[in-house]
Each structure stands twice: as C-alpha cells, then as structure tokens.
Amino acid sequence: MKTAIVWFKTDLRLHDNETLVRAIENSNQIIPVYCFDDEHYKTNEFGLKKRSYKNSVPITIFTKLRR
C-alpha cells in the first residue's frame, strides 16, 4: 500500500491542487497535514485577526477528503 503525505500550507484549495491530484493518482492512502501557525491568528494594528476565517477551513477540507 502506498501512502502519501500532503502538506497544506496557505493554499487550501482542493479542486486544483496539483500535489493532491498527484497523491490521489499515485497512492492508496493520503495523510493530510496542516499546521496552525499562531502568527496567522494574532491581531493586527487595526484590531483584526489575519486569518480567523481559516479556523474551520482545515477541518472542513479534511472532512471532504475522507469522502
């Protein structure tokens, strides 16, 4: 059994992710990896979080990958 690890950085798209497409084509199992970076969630000088919307995105993506 071939296993591929796909590391998601800032590009969390599924439909045109070349790395993911190759992993699907060449592997029986895929292990998705996403590391939360505290820097992405700090408040900027305007009082806004840089990427607060991404809190649930990796969970949603990994759920879709299971299907």
Contact map, one row per residue, 1 for C-alpha under 8 A:
1110000000000000000000000011100000000000000000000000000000000000000
1111000000000000000000000111100000000000000000000000000000000000000
1111100000000000000000000011111000000000000000000000000000000000000
0111110000000000000000100010111000000000000000000000000000000000000
0011111000000000000000100000011110000000000000000000000000000000000
0001111100000000001100100000011110000000000000000000000000000000000
0000111110000000000000000000000111000000000000000000000000000000000
0000011111110000000000000000000111100000000000000000000000000000000
0000001111110000000000000000000001100000000000000000000000000000000
0000000111110000000000000000000000000000000000000000000000000000000
0000000111111000000000000000000000000000000000000000000000000000000
0000000111111100000000000000000000000000000000000000000011001000000
0000000000111111100000000000000000000000000000000000000000000000000
0000000000011111100100000000000000000000000000000000000000001000000
0000000000001111100000000000000000000000000000000000000000000000000
0000000000001111110010000000000000000000000000000000000000000000000
0000000000001111111110000000000000000000000000000000000000000000000
0000000000000001111111000000000000000000000000000000000000000000000
0000010000000000111111100000000000000000000000000000000000000000000
0000010000000100111111110000000000000000000000000000000000000000000
0000000000000001111111111000000000000000000000000000000000000000000
0000000000000000011111111100000000000000000000000000000000000000000
0001110000000000001111111110010000000000000000000000000000000000000
0000000000000000000111111111110000000000000000000000000000000000000
0000000000000000000011111110000000000000000000000000000000000000000
0100000000000000000001111111000000000000000000000000000000000000000
1111000000000000000000111111110000000000000000000000000000000000000
1110000000000000000000010111110000000000000000000000000000000000000
1111000000000000000000010011111000000000000000000000000000000000000
0011110000000000000000110011111100000000000000000000000000000000000
0011110000000000000000000000111110000000000000000000000000000000000
0000111100000000000000000000011111000000000000000000000000000100000
0000111100000000000000000000001111100000000000000000000000000000000
0000001110000000000000000000000111110000000000000000000001000000000
0000000110000000000000000000000011111000000000000000000000000000000
0000000000000000000000000000000001111101000000000000000000000000000
0000000000000000000000000000000000111111100000000000000000000000000
0000000000000000000000000000000000011111110000000000000000000000000
0000000000000000000000000000000000001111110000000000000000000000000
0000000000000000000000000000000000011111110000001111000000000000000
0000000000000000000000000000000000001111111000001111000000000000000
0000000000000000000000000000000000000111111100001100000000000000000
0000000000000000000000000000000000000000111111111100000000000000000
0000000000000000000000000000000000000000011111111100000000000000000
0000000000000000000000000000000000000000001111110000000000000000000
0000000000000000000000000000000000000000001111110000000000000000000
0000000000000000000000000000000000000000001111111000000000000000000
0000000000000000000000000000000000000000001111111100000000000000000
0000000000000000000000000000000000000001111100111111000000000000000
0000000000000000000000000000000000000001111100011111000000000000000
0000000000000000000000000000000000000001100000001111111000000000000
0000000000000000000000000000000000000001100000001111111000000000000
0000000000000000000000000000000000000000000000000011111110000000000
0000000000000000000000000000000000000000000000000011111111000000000
0000000000000000000000000000000000000000000000000011111111000000000
0000000000000000000000000000000000000000000000000000111111110000000
0000000000010000000000000000000000000000000000000000111111111000000
0000000000010000000000000000000001000000000000000000011111111100000
0000000000000000000000000000000000000000000000000000000111111110000
0000000000000000000000000000000000000000000000000000000111111111000
0000000000010100000000000000000000000000000000000000000011111111100
0000000000000000000000000000000100000000000000000000000001111111110
0000000000000000000000000000000000000000000000000000000000111111111
0000000000000000000000000000000000000000000000000000000000011111111
0000000000000000000000000000000000000000000000000000000000001111111
0000000000000000000000000000000000000000000000000000000000000111111
0000000000000000000000000000000000000000000000000000000000000011111
